[in-house]
Amino acid sequence: MDVDEYRKFWNKIVCFVDEFNRNSNIILNPPKYKSIVANAYYAGLVEYLTNKNGIRNPDWVFERKYYLNEPFFPSGVRRFELRVLSMLESPIEFKSRNIFIGENTFSRC
């Protein structure tokens, strides 16, 4: 996922979180992005939000296709030190999917 794709995707993620806060039933349907990274990220986010809010995870979240073989770091995380920090801070719901983000990524959630 290049920088522009990630920015567009991030806008969708922010809208999804806002919608989830109004209606948690939106998690019932699996993602339909063209990107396997976006689908895995979405699944990690759903698992993160449901765990945080004490809601049962939908079964689709744990399907193998929502886990990445290669590590993913957001486009702004290029320096080795930032990558290591992301690997340490990333919530388990993302880390288990090989997605590494900062601990404050969802601080507004």
C-alpha positions in Angstrom: 0.0 0.0 0.0 1.6 3.3 -1.1 1.3 6.6 0.8 -1.7 7.9 -1.2 -3.5 4.6 -0.8 -2.8 4.5 2.9 -4.1 8.1 3.4 -7.4 7.2 1.6 -7.7 4.0 3.6 -7.0 5.9 6.8 -9.9 8.3 6.1 -12.2 5.2 5.7 -10.8 3.8 9.0 -11.6 7.0 10.8 -15.2 7.0 9.4 -15.5 3.3 10.3 -14.6 4.0 13.9 -17.1 6.8 14.2 -19.8 4.6 12.7 -18.9 1.8 15.1 -19.3 4.1 18.0 -22.9 4.8 16.8 -23.8 1.3 15.6 -21.6 -1.7 16.5 -23.5 -4.0 14.2 -21.4 -2.7 11.3 -18.7 -5.3 12.3 -20.9 -8.2 11.2 -19.8 -8.0 7.6 -16.2 -8.8 6.6 -14.2 -6.3 4.6 -14.2 -6.1 0.8 -11.1 -4.1 0.0 -9.0 -5.1 -2.9 -5.9 -4.9 -0.8 -5.0 -7.8 1.5 -3.3 -5.3 3.8 -6.4 -3.2 4.1 -8.6 -6.3 4.8 -6.2 -7.5 7.5 -6.0 -4.0 9.0 -9.8 -3.8 9.1 -10.0 -7.2 10.8 -7.5 -6.1 13.4 -9.4 -3.0 14.0 -12.7 -4.9 14.4 -11.0 -7.2 16.9 -9.4 -4.3 18.7 -12.7 -2.4 19.0 -14.7 -5.4 20.1 -12.2 -6.5 22.7 -12.0 -2.9 24.0 -15.8 -2.7 24.3 -16.5 -6.2 25.6 -18.3 -7.2 22.4 -18.1 -10.7 20.9 -15.9 -10.8 17.8 -17.6 -11.9 14.6 -16.2 -15.3 13.4 -14.9 -13.9 10.2 -12.2 -11.8 12.0 -10.2 -15.0 12.7 -10.1 -16.3 9.2 -6.6 -17.0 7.9 -6.9 -14.6 5.0 -7.0 -11.7 7.5 -3.4 -12.4 8.6 -0.4 -11.1 6.7 2.7 -13.2 5.8 4.9 -10.1 5.5 5.1 -7.3 8.1 3.3 -4.1 7.4 4.3 -0.7 8.8 2.3 2.5 7.9 4.1 4.6 5.2 5.5 7.1 7.7 7.3 4.4 9.7 10.6 4.0 7.8 13.3 4.5 10.3 14.5 1.4 12.1 14.0 2.9 15.5 10.3 3.7 14.7 9.7 0.2 13.3 11.1 -1.4 16.5 9.0 1.0 18.6 5.9 0.1 16.5 6.6 -3.6 17.0 6.7 -3.1 20.7 3.7 -0.8 21.0 1.3 -2.3 18.5 -1.9 -3.7 20.0 -2.0 -7.5 20.0 -4.9 -7.5 17.6 -2.7 -6.0 15.0 0.6 -7.6 16.0 -0.9 -11.0 15.6 -1.7 -10.1 12.0 1.9 -8.8 11.3 0.7 -5.2 11.3 2.7 -2.8 13.3 1.3 0.6 14.4 2.0 3.0 17.2 0.2 2.7 20.5 -1.6 6.0 20.1 -2.9 5.2 16.6 -6.4 4.8 18.0 -6.2 7.1 20.9 -9.4 8.9 19.8 -11.4 5.6 19.7 
